[in-house]
Amino acid sequence: MSAKFRMTPLSPAIPADLEQGGYISKEAVALKPWLLLAAFVLLLIDGVAVLALGGALRLARAGQATASIALVLAATMSPPAARAQEQPGAKPLSPEMQRALKATRETHLAYVRTGDRNVDAISEAGLRGLSDVLRERTALDPGSPMSVDIERDELTFFPFIYWPVIAVARAPSQAAVAKLNAYLKNGGTILFDTRDNQQSFGATVSDDLITPQTRALRRILGQLDIPPLEVVPAEHVLTKAFYLLQSFPGRWSGGQLWVEARTGARDGTDDASRLRDADGVSAIIIGSNDYASAWAVDATRRTMFPVVPGGPRQREFAYRTGVNMVMYALTGNYKADQVHIPALLERLGQ
């Protein structure tokens, strides 16, 4: 190398006009919470403006809405308590609180733990398969299935609960009965599945023709506050909640499907008052076609049990039955309300 380009080491004495420093790492600022907050505030303002322009919002109510927005802003600007457990030294959450957080962060399908390991495993695999189908075919993105103990666990987190009825099932305790009645009254839906391909539920038959599972179901339902039941009518919302269905097969195809009767809606009595409170959704669905076995998939997402009499078509309609049940539980009677669309359009001048 020539002397013109020779490199010499820096003198230990740094010139006075230079500053010495090291690299300083700065943490990234999370903008997502603030952007979501801004979007939420704009949504609230837009809603108040729409109500005001439509004449449905008076001055006093506008003041209440403004105060509500201020409270929401104050609550949102404060440090989130839900993240307290992430801070060093924070007190760990109890198992009950962890379960509640998991249940509320996503929509989960739930099944009742029966105490029979084989039945419970099939229930979990069945709801896992049905959740996959819902995720692929609908806008619903459910989390992994969760189990519930009707005697101990909170039920209100789950809009749809699958209850496989086993022959040795006992009647629920009084505390569980009160919990179940509250759940059913406030919009929850339970699918009871006797899994015995029975067609005589609700019919007057001799005792020797009733299966042990049906006897157990009667013990359970005898403690609950439920209205009269009927076989799903041809025009019921369950037949068109997502797919158009004429039957409701599972692993078996011969059993009937029962829901709350709508007699009160026709004759003016109060028999249908609960249905009106629950947006037309039957809190009780009773079947016997072993739906979880038809939906069940293993870890590789392969079906676990054959369907009888069989064929891909029966399994496809079993999945469609499950999709309709879940969408019915989540969306209510919106399909039935579509009959009013022509009259609404006519009133709007369309």
C-alpha positions as CSV (number, residue, x, y, z in Angstrom):
1,M,0.0,0.0,0.0
2,S,1.4,3.4,-0.9
3,A,2.2,6.0,1.7
4,K,-0.6,8.2,0.3
5,F,-3.3,5.7,1.5
6,R,-1.6,4.3,4.6
7,M,-3.9,3.9,7.5
8,T,-2.8,4.9,11.0
9,P,-4.5,4.1,14.3
10,L,-6.7,6.7,16.0
11,S,-4.9,8.6,18.7
12,P,-6.0,7.7,22.2
13,A,-6.7,11.4,22.8
14,I,-10.0,12.2,21.1
15,P,-10.2,15.8,19.7
16,A,-12.3,18.2,21.8
17,D,-14.8,18.9,19.0
18,L,-15.9,15.2,18.8
19,E,-18.3,13.3,21.1
20,Q,-17.9,9.7,22.1
21,G,-21.0,7.5,22.4
22,G,-22.4,4.0,21.9
23,Y,-25.3,2.5,20.1
24,I,-28.6,3.1,22.0
25,S,-31.4,0.6,21.4
26,K,-34.9,2.0,21.7
27,E,-38.0,-0.2,22.2
28,A,-40.7,-0.2,19.5
29,V,-43.8,1.7,20.3
30,A,-47.0,-0.3,19.9
31,L,-49.5,1.8,17.9
32,K,-52.2,-0.9,17.6
33,P,-54.0,-0.1,20.9
34,W,-54.1,3.6,20.0
35,L,-55.3,3.0,16.5
36,L,-58.0,0.7,17.8
37,L,-59.0,3.3,20.4
38,A,-59.2,6.0,17.7
39,A,-61.4,3.7,15.5
40,F,-63.6,3.0,18.4
41,V,-64.1,6.6,19.3
42,L,-64.9,7.5,15.7
43,L,-67.4,4.6,15.6
44,L,-69.1,6.0,18.8
45,I,-69.2,9.5,17.3
46,D,-70.6,8.3,14.0
47,G,-73.3,6.4,15.9
48,V,-74.3,9.4,17.9
49,A,-74.3,11.5,14.7
50,V,-76.6,9.0,12.8
51,L,-79.1,9.0,15.7
52,A,-79.1,12.8,15.9
53,L,-79.6,13.2,12.2
54,G,-82.4,10.7,12.3
55,G,-84.2,12.5,15.0
56,A,-84.0,9.6,17.4
57,L,-81.5,11.3,19.7
58,R,-82.6,14.3,21.7
59,L,-80.4,16.8,23.3
60,A,-80.5,15.2,26.7
61,R,-79.7,11.8,25.3
62,A,-76.8,13.4,23.3
63,G,-75.4,14.7,26.6
64,Q,-75.7,11.2,28.0
65,A,-73.9,9.7,25.0
66,T,-71.1,12.3,25.3
67,A,-70.7,11.4,28.9
68,S,-70.6,7.7,28.0
69,I,-67.9,8.4,25.5
70,A,-65.9,10.3,28.0
71,L,-66.1,7.4,30.5
72,V,-65.1,4.9,27.8
73,L,-62.1,7.1,26.9
74,A,-61.1,7.4,30.6
75,A,-61.4,3.7,31.1
76,T,-59.4,2.9,27.9
77,M,-56.6,5.4,28.7
78,S,-56.0,3.7,32.0
79,P,-53.5,0.8,32.2
80,P,-55.3,-2.4,31.1
81,A,-55.9,-4.6,34.2
82,A,-56.2,-7.7,32.0
83,R,-52.5,-7.5,31.3
84,A,-51.5,-7.3,35.0
85,Q,-50.6,-11.0,35.1
86,E,-47.9,-10.3,32.4
87,Q,-46.0,-7.9,34.6
88,P,-43.1,-9.1,36.7
89,G,-44.2,-10.0,40.2
90,A,-47.9,-10.0,39.3
91,K,-50.2,-12.5,41.2
92,P,-50.9,-15.5,39.0
93,L,-54.5,-16.0,37.9
94,S,-56.6,-18.7,39.4
95,P,-57.5,-21.7,37.2
96,E,-61.1,-20.5,37.2
97,M,-60.0,-17.0,35.9
98,Q,-57.7,-18.6,33.3
99,R,-60.6,-20.7,32.1
100,A,-62.9,-17.7,31.9
101,L,-60.4,-15.7,29.9
102,K,-59.9,-18.6,27.5
103,A,-63.6,-19.0,27.0
104,T,-64.2,-15.3,26.4
105,R,-61.3,-14.6,24.0
106,E,-62.8,-16.8,21.3
107,T,-66.1,-18.6,20.6
108,H,-65.8,-22.2,21.8
109,L,-68.2,-25.1,21.3
110,A,-68.6,-27.0,24.5
111,Y,-69.5,-30.5,25.5
112,V,-70.7,-31.9,28.8
113,R,-68.2,-34.3,30.6
114,T,-70.1,-37.5,31.3
115,G,-67.3,-39.3,33.3
116,D,-67.1,-41.9,30.5
117,R,-63.6,-41.3,29.0
118,N,-64.5,-42.9,25.7
119,V,-67.7,-40.8,25.3
120,D,-65.9,-37.6,26.4
121,A,-63.1,-38.3,23.9
122,I,-65.5,-38.7,21.1
123,S,-67.4,-35.6,22.1
124,E,-64.1,-33.6,21.9
125,A,-63.1,-35.1,18.6
126,G,-66.6,-34.5,17.2
127,L,-66.6,-30.8,18.2
128,R,-63.1,-30.4,16.9
129,G,-64.2,-31.7,13.5
130,L,-67.3,-29.5,13.5
131,S,-65.2,-26.5,14.4
132,D,-62.9,-27.2,11.4
133,V,-65.9,-27.2,9.1
134,L,-67.3,-24.0,10.6
135,R,-63.9,-22.4,10.2
136,E,-63.7,-23.5,6.5
137,R,-67.3,-22.7,5.4
138,T,-68.6,-19.9,7.6
139,A,-67.4,-16.5,9.0
140,L,-67.2,-18.1,12.4
141,D,-63.6,-18.9,13.6
142,P,-64.2,-21.0,16.8
143,G,-61.4,-21.9,19.2
144,S,-60.7,-25.4,20.4
145,P,-63.6,-27.3,22.0
146,M,-63.9,-27.0,25.8
147,S,-65.5,-29.4,28.3
148,V,-67.9,-28.4,31.0
149,D,-68.9,-30.0,34.3
150,I,-72.5,-28.9,34.8
151,E,-72.1,-29.2,38.6
152,R,-69.1,-26.9,38.9
153,D,-68.3,-24.9,35.7
154,E,-69.9,-21.7,34.5
155,L,-72.0,-22.3,31.3
156,T,-72.7,-18.7,30.2
157,F,-69.5,-18.5,28.2
158,F,-70.8,-21.0,25.6
159,P,-73.6,-20.4,23.2
160,F,-73.8,-24.1,22.1
161,I,-73.3,-27.1,24.4
162,Y,-73.3,-30.7,23.2
163,W,-74.6,-33.2,25.8
164,P,-74.1,-36.9,25.1
165,V,-76.5,-38.8,27.2
166,I,-75.2,-42.1,28.7
167,A,-77.3,-44.8,30.3
168,V,-76.0,-44.2,33.8
169,A,-76.4,-40.5,33.8
170,R,-77.9,-39.1,37.0
171,A,-80.3,-36.3,37.4
172,P,-78.5,-33.0,38.1
173,S,-78.4,-31.5,41.6
174,Q,-80.7,-28.7,42.5
175,A,-77.8,-26.2,42.1
176,A,-77.0,-27.5,38.7
177,V,-80.7,-27.4,37.8
178,A,-80.9,-23.7,38.7
179,K,-77.8,-23.1,36.6
180,L,-79.1,-25.0,33.6
181,N,-82.5,-23.2,33.8
182,A,-80.8,-19.8,33.9
183,Y,-78.5,-20.8,31.0
184,L,-81.5,-22.0,28.8
185,K,-83.6,-19.0,29.7
186,N,-80.9,-16.5,28.8
187,G,-80.2,-17.7,25.3
188,G,-78.0,-20.8,25.6
189,T,-78.7,-23.9,23.5
190,I,-78.1,-27.5,24.5
191,L,-78.1,-30.4,22.0
192,F,-79.0,-33.6,23.9
193,D,-77.9,-36.7,22.0
194,T,-78.9,-40.1,23.2
195,R,-76.9,-41.7,20.4
196,D,-79.2,-44.7,20.2
197,N,-81.0,-44.0,16.8
198,Q,-84.2,-43.9,18.9
199,Q,-87.4,-42.6,17.3
200,S,-89.8,-43.0,20.2
201,F,-88.8,-40.0,22.3
202,G,-92.0,-38.1,23.2
203,A,-94.2,-40.8,22.0
204,T,-96.4,-43.1,24.1
205,V,-94.7,-46.4,24.0
206,S,-94.3,-49.3,26.4
207,D,-91.4,-49.1,28.8
208,D,-89.6,-52.1,27.4
209,L,-89.1,-50.3,24.1
210,I,-87.4,-47.3,25.7
211,T,-83.6,-47.4,25.6
212,P,-81.5,-46.8,28.8
213,Q,-80.2,-43.5,27.2
214,T,-83.8,-42.2,26.7
215,R,-84.6,-43.1,30.3
216,A,-81.6,-41.2,31.5
217,L,-82.6,-38.2,29.3
218,R,-86.0,-38.2,30.9
219,R,-84.4,-38.1,34.3
220,I,-82.4,-35.1,33.3
221,L,-85.2,-33.2,31.6
222,G,-87.6,-34.0,34.4
223,Q,-85.7,-31.6,36.6
224,L,-85.5,-28.7,34.1
225,D,-88.0,-26.0,33.3
226,I,-88.7,-26.7,29.6
227,P,-91.8,-26.2,27.5
228,P,-93.5,-28.9,25.3
229,L,-91.4,-30.3,22.4
230,E,-92.2,-31.3,18.9
231,V,-90.4,-32.8,15.9
232,V,-88.7,-30.2,13.8
233,P,-91.4,-28.8,11.4
234,A,-90.7,-28.6,7.7
235,E,-90.4,-24.8,7.8
236,H,-88.4,-24.5,11.0
237,V,-85.3,-22.2,11.0
238,L,-83.1,-25.2,11.6
239,T,-83.9,-26.4,8.1
240,K,-82.4,-23.2,6.6
241,A,-80.2,-21.6,9.1
242,F,-77.2,-22.0,6.7
243,Y,-77.9,-25.0,4.5
244,L,-81.3,-26.2,3.2
245,L,-82.0,-29.5,5.0
246,Q,-84.9,-31.9,5.0
247,S,-83.3,-34.4,7.4
248,F,-80.7,-34.3,10.2
249,P,-78.5,-37.4,10.0
250,G,-75.5,-38.1,12.2
251,R,-73.7,-41.4,12.4
252,W,-77.2,-42.9,12.2
253,S,-79.9,-41.5,10.0
254,G,-83.2,-42.8,11.4
255,G,-83.7,-40.8,14.6
256,Q,-85.9,-37.7,14.8
257,L,-84.9,-34.2,15.9
258,W,-86.9,-32.4,18.5
259,V,-87.2,-28.7,19.4
260,E,-89.4,-26.5,21.5
261,A,-93.0,-26.4,20.2
262,R,-94.2,-23.1,18.7
263,T,-97.9,-23.7,19.6
264,G,-98.2,-20.5,21.4
265,A,-97.1,-18.5,18.4
266,R,-100.1,-19.8,16.5
267,D,-102.9,-19.7,19.1
268,G,-101.9,-16.6,21.0
269,T,-101.0,-18.4,24.3
270,D,-97.9,-17.9,26.3
271,D,-96.3,-21.2,25.4
272,A,-93.8,-19.4,23.1
273,S,-92.8,-16.6,25.4
274,R,-89.4,-18.1,26.0
275,L,-88.8,-18.4,22.3
276,R,-89.7,-14.7,21.8
277,D,-87.2,-13.8,24.6
278,A,-84.5,-15.9,22.9
279,D,-85.0,-14.5,19.5
280,G,-86.9,-17.5,18.3
281,V,-84.1,-20.0,19.2
282,S,-85.1,-23.3,20.9
283,A,-83.0,-23.7,24.0
284,I,-83.4,-27.5,23.7
285,I,-82.5,-29.7,20.7
286,I,-82.9,-33.4,21.2
287,G,-81.6,-36.0,18.8
288,S,-80.4,-39.6,18.8
289,N,-78.2,-39.9,15.7
290,D,-74.9,-39.8,17.5
291,Y,-73.7,-36.6,15.9
292,A,-70.3,-36.3,17.6
293,S,-69.2,-39.7,16.1
294,A,-70.1,-38.5,12.6
295,W,-68.2,-35.2,13.1
296,A,-65.2,-36.7,14.9
297,V,-61.7,-36.4,13.4
298,D,-58.4,-37.6,14.8
299,A,-55.1,-35.7,15.1
300,T,-54.6,-36.0,11.3
301,R,-58.1,-34.7,10.6
302,R,-59.3,-38.1,9.4
303,T,-62.8,-39.2,10.2
304,M,-62.9,-41.7,13.1
305,F,-66.2,-43.7,12.7
306,P,-68.2,-45.0,9.8
307,V,-71.7,-43.7,9.2
308,V,-74.7,-46.0,8.8
309,P,-76.1,-46.8,6.3
310,G,-73.0,-45.0,5.0
311,G,-71.5,-43.0,2.3
312,P,-69.9,-39.6,1.9
313,R,-73.3,-38.0,1.3
314,Q,-74.5,-38.9,4.8
315,R,-71.4,-37.6,6.5
316,E,-71.6,-34.4,4.5
317,F,-75.2,-33.9,5.6
318,A,-74.2,-34.7,9.2
319,Y,-71.7,-31.8,9.0
320,R,-74.3,-29.6,7.5
321,T,-76.7,-30.5,10.3
322,G,-74.0,-29.4,12.8
323,V,-73.4,-26.2,11.0
324,N,-77.1,-25.4,10.9
325,M,-77.4,-26.1,14.7
326,V,-74.5,-23.8,15.6
327,M,-75.5,-21.0,13.3
328,Y,-79.1,-21.3,14.6
329,A,-77.9,-21.0,18.1
330,L,-75.7,-17.9,17.3
331,T,-78.0,-16.0,14.9
332,G,-81.5,-16.7,16.1
333,N,-84.5,-16.4,13.8
334,Y,-83.0,-14.1,11.2
335,K,-83.8,-16.5,8.4
336,A,-87.4,-16.5,9.5
337,D,-87.4,-12.7,9.6
338,Q,-86.5,-12.6,5.9
339,V,-90.1,-13.2,5.0
340,H,-90.6,-9.5,6.0
341,I,-88.1,-8.2,3.5
342,P,-90.5,-7.6,0.6
343,A,-92.8,-5.5,2.9
344,L,-89.9,-3.5,4.3
345,L,-88.6,-2.8,0.8
346,E,-92.0,-1.7,-0.3
347,R,-92.3,0.7,2.6
348,L,-88.8,2.1,1.8
349,G,-90.0,2.8,-1.8
350,Q,-87.6,0.3,-3.4
